[in-house]
Amino acid sequence: MSASRNPNHEHDARWTAVDAYAFPHSHPASRHNSAALENALAKSKAAGLPDISTSPAQGKFLALACKQAGVTHALEVGTLGGYSAIWVASENPQLRLTTVEYDPKHAEVARKNIEFAGLSDRIEVINGAGLDVLTRLRDEVVAGTRPKFGFVFIDADKENNWNYVELSLAMVKPRTAICVDNVVRRGQVADFSIDNSRIQGARDVIEKAGKDPRLDSVVIQTVGEKSYDGWLWIVVNE
């Protein structure tokens, strides 16, 4: 299960070789969800979606994090073609996932991929602007009409990273993990000669999470077949 090569990604033969060696051992092609995951990648590429989904290893890591914590309700901001959503839900039969996607084309591709995976009953795809949808979801959680979430994955417009975290805090249980993707950006987050809006969004969420007494956090740099980047991993305090 390999990702297609994006020329905008930074590549190192060692990173790709390790993924190519290790991933088939940790997740053989005979696993129950392999066909659905491959289909999601292929259909997303055929539909012209950008090659910015998580890598297979990263997708499984998110799924294992939910499994380890016994998560029953998870929230994703940024569906794309549904690849990470399928990972999380297919590895956790007890879990229901709500995923939010701004682009209607992406949302439609994701729904079809999720239907192929047989997960339409446990993955809810909501098409709309992230801030608007999360505000509505927050109101539903506060009103008691929607269960609180036990895991959050944020992989959407980087300028709103902190806004998505802030809105999520009213919707989650204590000790919930919130993962914010793409905060290292090939090391550019620490290069202060670069100051575009995406880099600033990464710095903003890193710095604000570090100052917030409700949270504990760490930045994890990642390498692999899909470039050099990293996550901000946040845990909500008791």
GIRA-V868889 format. One record per residue. N is the residue number from 1. OMEGA is omega in whole degrees, -180 to 180 (none if undefined). D_LAST is the distance of its C-alpha to the last C-alpha in Angstrom with 1 decimal. Layout:
n,omega,d_last
N,OMEGA,D_LAST
N,OMEGA,D_LAST
This chain:
n,omega,d_last
1,-175,38.3
2,179,38.7
3,177,37.8
4,-174,40.7
5,178,41.3
6,-177,40.5
7,178,42.8
8,179,40.2
9,174,37.9
10,-175,38.4
11,173,39.7
12,-176,40.4
13,180,42.3
14,-179,40.2
15,-179,37.0
16,-180,38.8
17,179,40.5
18,177,37.3
19,-178,35.8
20,177,39.2
21,-167,39.4
22,-172,35.9
23,178,34.7
24,176,37.6
25,-179,36.7
26,179,33.0
27,-179,33.9
28,-179,37.6
29,179,39.4
30,-179,40.0
31,-171,36.4
32,-175,36.1
33,-175,34.5
34,-179,36.6
35,-180,39.2
36,179,36.8
37,176,35.1
38,178,38.5
39,-179,39.7
40,178,36.8
41,-177,37.7
42,-179,41.4
43,177,41.3
44,178,39.1
45,-180,41.5
46,-180,44.5
47,177,43.1
48,178,42.8
49,-180,39.0
50,-178,37.9
51,-176,37.1
52,176,33.5
53,175,31.6
54,172,29.3
55,176,31.4
56,-179,31.7
57,179,29.7
58,177,26.8
59,180,26.9
60,177,26.7
61,177,23.8
62,179,21.8
63,180,23.0
64,176,22.1
65,177,18.5
66,179,18.3
67,-178,20.3
68,-177,18.3
69,-179,15.0
70,-177,17.2
71,177,16.6
72,178,18.6
73,-178,18.4
74,-179,18.4
75,175,19.5
76,175,22.0
77,-176,23.5
78,-174,26.9
79,-170,28.7
80,-179,32.0
81,177,34.0
82,-175,31.2
83,-180,31.2
84,177,27.5
85,179,26.9
86,176,29.5
87,-173,27.9
88,-176,24.5
89,-176,26.0
90,179,28.9
91,-176,26.9
92,-175,24.5
93,179,26.7
94,-166,23.8
95,170,22.3
96,-175,23.3
97,171,23.1
98,-177,23.6
99,-171,25.2
100,-178,26.5
101,-179,29.8
102,-173,31.8
103,-177,35.1
104,178,37.0
105,179,39.0
106,-179,35.9
107,180,34.4
108,176,37.6
109,180,38.0
110,-180,34.4
111,180,35.2
112,179,38.3
113,179,36.7
114,176,34.0
115,177,36.8
116,-180,38.7
117,-179,35.7
118,-174,35.6
119,-177,32.1
120,180,32.9
121,-178,31.5
122,176,28.0
123,178,27.8
124,178,28.1
125,179,29.6
126,179,29.4
127,179,31.9
128,178,31.2
129,-173,30.0
130,-178,26.3
131,179,25.3
132,-178,27.3
133,-179,26.0
134,175,22.3
135,178,22.9
136,179,24.5
137,177,21.8
138,180,19.1
139,179,21.5
140,179,21.9
141,-180,18.3
142,179,17.9
143,179,21.2
144,-180,20.1
145,177,22.9
146,-179,20.9
147,174,18.0
148,-179,14.6
149,178,14.7
150,176,13.0
151,179,14.8
152,175,16.5
153,-177,19.6
154,-177,21.2
155,-174,24.8
156,180,26.8
157,-169,28.5
158,180,27.1
159,-178,27.7
160,-179,24.9
161,-176,22.3
162,178,20.0
163,178,21.0
164,176,19.8
165,-178,16.4
166,179,16.2
167,-179,17.4
168,-173,15.2
169,177,11.9
170,-174,13.3
171,-171,14.0
172,176,11.1
173,171,8.6
174,179,4.9
175,174,6.1
176,173,9.3
177,174,11.9
178,-179,14.2
179,177,17.5
180,-174,20.0
181,170,23.5
182,179,26.5
183,-178,25.1
184,172,27.5
185,179,30.6
186,178,33.1
187,-176,32.0
188,180,32.9
189,-179,29.5
190,177,30.7
191,-171,34.2
192,168,34.4
193,178,37.9
194,-176,36.4
195,174,34.8
196,-171,34.9
197,179,32.4
198,178,30.6
199,180,30.2
200,176,29.0
201,177,26.4
202,179,25.1
203,-177,25.1
204,-178,23.5
205,178,20.3
206,-176,20.1
207,-179,20.6
208,177,18.4
209,180,15.4
210,-179,16.1
211,-172,16.3
212,-178,13.2
213,178,10.6
214,-168,8.0
215,164,9.1
216,-171,10.5
217,175,13.8
218,174,17.2
219,178,20.6
220,175,22.5
221,-178,26.2
222,170,28.0
223,180,31.6
224,-177,33.6
225,-179,36.2
226,168,34.7
227,-180,34.7
228,-178,32.6
229,179,29.3
230,-179,25.6
231,161,22.0
232,-179,19.1
233,-176,16.2
234,171,12.8
235,-180,9.3
236,-178,6.7
237,179,3.8
238,none,0.0
